[in-house]
Amino acid sequence: MRQAALASRPRIHLDRLDDAARCGGGSRLCNARRYERSEARRDTRAGHYERKLHTKAGEVRLKMSKLRQQTFETAIIERYRRRESSVEEALIEMYLAGVSVRRVEDITEALWGTRVSPATVSELNKKIYGTIEAWRNRPIEGEHPYVYVDGIVLMRSWAGEVRNVSLLVAIGVNHQGYREILGICEGAKEGKAGWSAFLKHLKERGRRDVRLIISDACLGLAESAAEFFPEAGWQRCIVHWYRNIFSHVPSTKVREIAAMLKAIHAGEDVVAAREKAVRVIEKLRGLRLTKAAELVEAAVEETLTYYAFPEEHWRRIRTNNPLERLLREIRRRTRVVGAFPDGQSALNLAAARLRHVAGTAWSSKRYLNMELLRDQQMTGAITA
């Protein structure tokens, strides 16, 4: 049945279409029909040449007219174009979705019967890098009371050696409660100089009115945040804080210590949390876990900043989990690359992946009810 239906469909003869296109287009450009002799003629034909066009239906051969003085170009197919635009978009989407450049050859041959070289995919990707760079440096509009920042380390080749390259990322929750990707930059390392340059980049693009910055205790980050956003509070991610303490606790005691630390952040207010922290410190000293007790005593206050904000927000602003999920997505995509040739290529791919995520339901789903924060600000209950 299916074969009979296919056989009954009218077949399109490409040669006839080519001849019609060449005759019509050539006649208009020459201002004369084929073999017509006229004083109004502007040009003469010089035969034709064949070229290939890759489409989703496979490879198509086209006959293109040649003129002696003018350049023949159709309105449908751009000059020098070798692939249909939908094919190019599909190749770019495959690359951004995680398909390695080398694997594209096999996939395109299976889908369209033609092999697209890795060099072709790389050239296509260069076309979108300009758009990505403009998106990365776009002005930041509106308010973002909550800002999450963190970094990810990737590998790059450098003079025959493999070295680290740090990418610094920031996302924010706007005044309507939706998440937005604020920026991504390359940093020489996750130090004070790198964080200062990144936060300056955000501020120059219009990032102001920050009420709380959530992050891990990265080297130099707290000092840089206080320098560029002095009005904002700093919330240390409690999950990373727990892990730092667990590194000084015997594996047999991790479960017990985890329950003790979680009890600190289960208090109904900051006063109860501080009282619980004092009892936890005493208990850790009693267990002879001196180093763990010192860490809790020295940094517990950095993990309690979220208590100054609406209770309904506590669970989502006391950890850096929203950004960690995005960083795992970057890691998943870049794992197939291995070592990048330079830091810019790593930045381009990571930024392209973030831009893709920004266009999904991730940014269209309301994350927090920010009316609670506005109500609390009006009553003057928040002190950064």
KAPE-V528130 format. One line per field, one symbol per residue. ss: DSSP state (a for helix, b for strand, c for the rest). phi: phi as a letter, one per 20 degrees, with the letter a starting at -180 (. if undefined). psi: psi as a letter, one per 20 degrees, with the letter a starting at -180 (. if undefined). A space follows every 10 residues. Layout:
ss: ???
phi: ???
psi: ???
This chain:
ss: caaaaaaacc cccaaaaaaa aaaaaaaaaa cccccccccc ccccbbbbbb bbbbbccbbb bbbbbbbccc cccccccccc ccbcaaaaaa aaaaaaaccc aaaaaaaaaa aacccccaaa aaaaaaaaaa aaaaaacccc cccccbbbbb bbbbbbbbcc bbbbbbbbbb bbbccccbbb bbbbbbbccc caaaaaaaaa aaaacccccc cbbbbccccc aaaaaaaacc ccbbbbcaaa aaaaaacccc aaaaaaaaaa aaaaccccca aaaaaaaaaa aaaaaaccca aaaaaaaaaa aaacaaaacc aaaaaaaccc aaaaaaaaaa aaaaccccbb ccaaaaaaaa aaaaaaaacc aaaacbcccc aaaaaaaacc cccc
phi: .fffffffff eeefffffff fffffffffe maffmfdbfe fdbcfcnbce bdcecfepec ddddfddfdd eebeeedffm fdcfgfffff fffffffpff gfffgfffff edncedfgff fffffffeff ffffffdffe dnecgdcdca ccdddcebln ddceceddcc cbdffendec eeabbecgae cfffffffff gfffeofcle ebddaeeffn fffffffecf eeecdegfff fgfffffdcg gfdfffffff ffffeeffbf ffffffffff ffffffemdf ffffffffcf ffedfffedg ffegfddece ggfgffffff fffeffende fbffffffff ffffffffed fgeeefebef ffffffffem edcf
psi: gghhghhiqp qpohgggggg ggggghgghi kqrpjppqhi pirqqkbrqq qqppriiapp pqopqpqhhr pppqigoqqi piqqhhgghh gghgghijpq hhihghghhh gijqppqhhg ghhhhhhihg ghhhhhjqqp qaqnhpppqr qqprqqpoli qprqppppqp qroaiijqqq ohqpqpqhrm ahgghghghg gghhjjoakp hppprrmqoi ggghghghmh iqrpopphgh gghhhhikpq hiiggghghg hhhgjjqirh ghggghhghg gghhhhjkmg ggghgghhjh hhjjhiiirp hiighijirk hhhhhhhhgg gghihihdpq hrhghggggg hhghhghhja igiipphqni hhghhhhhik ipo.
